[in-house]
């Protein structure tokens, strides 16, 4: 069994809080609440914490957002697929552009397609009024904005040399 890293766990909780508070700055697009801060958090978790913590943070933020009425059930597929995929991409490649694309693809395509059954079975939307690919565009808008924000943060940290020191301190 792996050792629990208290620093990573604490940072995961902080990222969940940032995602929940950041969801106050959401905007509606075609029946979905787009929250770019969630996608920024997904990418930062991927780079700093890894795929497991990133997936946990995405689930925790989606759950709290739903309990507080700040999000819809679309927060689950809309954040978790991107968090897992970008975490895996970064863990395997250490490539930041690939990580950003992993978040965008995971959220927009995989999350967007998986949102369809969630909308039908859990939210009671009619299949006649909802195209199979209806959530891809709103999720793409949200995740692209979050990827841009996180790219600015990550490259700023990387260029200043802070990113590697943060990663090193979390791995101890």
N, C-alpha and C positions, 0 to 999 in steps of 0.2 A: 504494500500500500504506500502511496506517495505521501511524503511529508506535507503538511499544510503550511503554506507560506503566509504568515500573518500579514506581512506588508502587502502582498497581492490581494488578500482578502479585504483588507481595509481600503485599498485603492479601488477595488471592485465596488464596494459600498459607496464610495465617493462618486464613482462614475454613474452608478444607479441614481444617486441623488441629483447629479447634474442633468441626466436624461429626463428625470421626472420634472424638475424645475424648468428645463429647457422645453418641455412639451407645452408650456404656457405660451410659447412663441410658435405655435403651429398655425397652419393655414389650410383651409379646405380645398381639395382638388377632386372633382368628380366623385363625391361621396366618401372620400378618405381624408382623414386628418394627417397632413404631411408635417412631420417633425424632423427637420434636418439635424437638430442637435443629437437625436438618437443615433443617427448614422455617423456623426462625428465621433460620438462615444464608442460606437462599434469599432471604428478604425483605430482609435487610440488604445482601446482594450487589446486589439489584435497585435499592435506594435509593442505595447508595454507588458501585457499580461499573458497572452496566448489564447488559443481558441476556446478552451474550456471555461476560463474566467469570462471571456467575451460573450459566450453563449449564455452563461449564468447571469451576467449583467443585463443582457438584452431581455431575457425572460423576466428577471426581477423588475426591471423598469416597466415592461409591458404590463405585468401584473399590478404593480402599484398605480400606474396610470389608469388602468381599468377600474381598480377599486376606488380611486378618487374621482372618477368621471372625467379624466383629462384625455382619454383616448378611447378608441373603439377596439373591438376584437381583432381588427386588422393590424393592431400593434404587434401581435404575436408573429404571424407570418411575415409582416413587414419589417421586422427587425432581426428575428432570430436566424433566418437563412443567410442574410448578409453577414451577420456577426460570425457565424460558424465558418462560412466560406472564406471571408477575408482573413480570419484567424489562421485557418489551415494554410492559405497561400503564403502568409507572412512567415509562419513557422517553418514551412518547407523551403522558401526561396529567399527570405529577407529582402524582397523586392518591394519597395514602397508603391511604385505605380501599379504593379500587379495586385497589391493588396487593395488599393483604391478601386481597381476594376473588379476585384473579387466581391467587394461590398456592393458595388453598383449592380453587377450581374446577379449576385445572390439575392439582393433585395428586390430589384426591379423584375427580373425574369422568374426566378424560382419562387420568391415570396409573392409576387404578383399572380402567378398561376395558382399557387396554393391558397391564395385569399379567396378564390372563386368558390370552392366548397365551403369555406368558413362562412362566407356571405350567404350562401344558400341554406345550409343546414343549421347554422347557429343564429343567424341574424334574420332569417325568414324572407330573404329577398327572392323575388320571382326570377326564374331562369329566363323568362321572356324579356325581362327588363334589364338583364345583366349579361353582357358578352363574356366569353371565357377569358379573354385577355383584358378585361375592363380595368384591372388594378395595376397593370404594368406601367402605364403612363404616369399616374399619380405617384407611384412608388419610385419611378425613375426620376421624376422632378425632385422629390424629397431627398433621395439618396445622392443624387448628383450634387445638390447644394451642400449636403453634409460632407461629401468627399472633398469638395473644394475647400471648405472650412478646415477640415482635418489636414489636408495637404499643406495649407499655409502654416498650421501649428507644427506639424511634424518636420517639415523642411526648415522651419525657423529653429526648432530644437536641435535638429541634426547639424545645421550650419554653425550653431554656437557651441557644439560639442556637448550639450546637456543631455541629448537623447541617449547616447551610449552610457553616460554615467548613471542615468535613471535606470536603464535596463540592467546595468551591472549591480546596482544596489538592490534591485528587486529579485535578482537571481541568487543572492546570498542567503 
